[in-house]
Amino acid sequence: MSVHVAKVDWALREGEDFLRGRYSRTHRVAFDGGFVMAGSASPHVVPHPWSVESAVDPEEAFVAAISACHMLTFLHKAREAGLIVAAYSDEAEGIMGRGPGGRMAVTRVTLRPAIVYQGHEPTLPELDYLHKAAHADCFIANSVTTEIVVENRDDRVSF
């Protein structure tokens, strides 16, 4: 078992009106390794000036966590299969919608990895197997009910 820590800090600023919803959603997120980032509500959820587009919102962080976990697990599976991955890039996308019970949720995350190999490139069936194996062992994917789809080449793998 391991423990993972993120410290989130927010404070009401002078002149803001909390009860009327006129307060900044900007906050600070500090991770146990020392990295600190600016966080905010999504401008899609809370309009400017009460949100900050340049800060990371929880939905973006969620999509990034799924993408990074899949990538790291995929790299491990590719290494086990004897493949050499030279580069991996993903432009992941999360879709907000109504989930079970009609509540808003990130209902779908689409991963679009572009992978460069040194030497042997996997066939499409081998690539599908690697993505399925990565999904099955990804800690974040195992923790959520969101549909996760991988679009690779001309194929789509759904979990």
C-alpha positions in Angstrom: 0.0 0.0 0.0 1.2 3.5 -0.7 -0.1 6.9 0.3 -0.4 9.9 -2.1 -0.8 13.4 -0.8 -2.0 16.6 -2.4 -2.5 19.7 -0.3 -5.2 22.2 -1.6 -5.4 25.7 -0.2 -7.9 28.4 -0.9 -8.9 31.6 1.0 -11.6 34.3 0.5 -10.0 37.5 -0.6 -10.9 41.0 0.6 -13.9 42.5 -1.1 -15.3 39.1 -2.3 -18.9 38.2 -1.5 -19.0 34.5 -0.7 -22.8 34.2 -0.2 -23.5 35.8 -3.6 -21.0 33.5 -5.3 -18.7 36.4 -6.1 -15.4 34.9 -5.1 -12.3 33.5 -6.8 -12.1 29.8 -7.3 -8.3 30.1 -7.8 -6.4 27.8 -5.4 -3.0 26.3 -4.8 -2.3 22.6 -5.2 0.9 21.3 -3.6 2.1 17.7 -4.2 4.1 15.6 -1.8 7.2 15.7 -4.2 7.3 19.5 -3.9 5.5 20.5 -7.2 3.0 23.4 -6.8 0.4 24.4 -9.4 -2.4 26.9 -9.7 -5.8 25.4 -9.7 -9.2 26.9 -10.5 -12.7 25.9 -11.4 -13.2 25.4 -15.1 -14.4 28.5 -17.0 -17.0 26.1 -18.5 -18.5 25.7 -15.0 -17.7 29.0 -13.3 -17.4 32.1 -15.6 -14.6 34.6 -15.5 -13.6 36.5 -13.4 -14.3 33.9 -10.7 -12.3 31.2 -12.5 -8.9 31.4 -14.2 -8.5 29.7 -17.6 -4.7 29.4 -17.3 -4.9 27.4 -14.1 -5.6 23.6 -14.0 -9.2 22.7 -13.3 -10.2 19.4 -11.7 -11.6 18.0 -14.9 -8.3 18.7 -16.8 -6.4 17.1 -13.9 -8.6 14.1 -14.0 -8.1 13.6 -17.8 -4.4 14.1 -17.4 -4.2 11.5 -14.6 -6.0 8.9 -16.8 -3.7 9.7 -19.8 -0.5 9.6 -17.8 -1.4 6.4 -16.0 -2.3 4.7 -19.3 0.9 5.9 -20.9 3.1 4.7 -18.0 1.4 1.3 -17.9 1.6 1.1 -21.7 5.4 1.8 -21.6 5.8 -1.0 -19.1 3.7 -3.5 -21.2 5.6 -2.5 -24.4 8.9 -3.1 -22.6 7.7 -6.5 -21.4 6.7 -7.3 -25.0 10.2 -6.5 -26.2 9.3 -3.3 -28.0 11.3 -0.1 -27.7 9.2 3.0 -27.4 11.1 6.1 -28.4 8.3 8.7 -27.9 4.7 8.7 -26.7 2.4 11.7 -27.0 -1.3 11.9 -26.2 -3.9 14.6 -26.7 -6.5 13.2 -24.3 -10.0 14.7 -24.2 -12.6 14.4 -21.5 -16.3 14.9 -22.1 -18.7 16.2 -19.4 -22.2 14.9 -19.5 -24.9 13.4 -17.4 -23.9 10.3 -15.6 -25.9 7.8 -13.5 -28.7 9.5 -11.7 -28.5 12.6 -14.0 -25.5 14.0 -12.2 -22.8 15.9 -14.1 -19.6 13.8 -14.6 -16.7 13.3 -16.9 -18.5 10.5 -18.7 -15.9 9.7 -21.3 -12.1 10.1 -21.8 -10.6 9.6 -25.2 -6.9 8.9 -25.4 -5.2 9.6 -28.8 -1.6 8.3 -28.3 0.9 8.8 -31.1 3.7 6.4 -30.4 7.1 6.2 -32.1 9.1 2.9 -31.9 12.7 2.0 -32.5 12.9 -1.2 -34.5 9.9 -3.4 -34.6 6.5 -1.7 -34.6 3.6 -3.7 -33.2 0.8 -4.9 -35.5 -2.7 -3.5 -34.9 -3.7 -6.7 -33.0 -0.6 -6.4 -30.9 -1.2 -2.7 -30.3 -4.8 -3.4 -29.2 -3.6 -6.1 -26.8 -1.0 -3.7 -25.3 -3.6 -0.9 -24.8 -6.1 -3.4 -23.3 -3.4 -4.8 -21.0 -2.3 -1.2 -20.0 -6.0 -0.3 -19.3 -6.5 -3.4 -17.1 -3.4 -2.6 -15.0 -3.8 1.2 -14.8 -4.5 2.2 -11.2 -6.5 5.3 -12.2 -8.6 3.5 -14.8 -9.3 0.9 -12.1 -10.5 3.6 -9.8 -13.2 5.3 -12.0 -16.4 4.5 -13.8 -15.7 6.8 -16.7 -15.7 5.2 -20.2 -12.1 5.3 -21.5 -11.5 4.9 -25.3 -8.1 4.7 -27.0 -8.0 5.8 -30.6 -4.9 4.4 -32.3 -4.2 4.5 -36.0 -7.5 3.6 -37.7 -8.8 1.5 -34.8 -10.6 2.3 -31.6 -10.4 0.3 -28.4 -13.1 0.8 -25.8 -13.1 -0.3 -22.2 
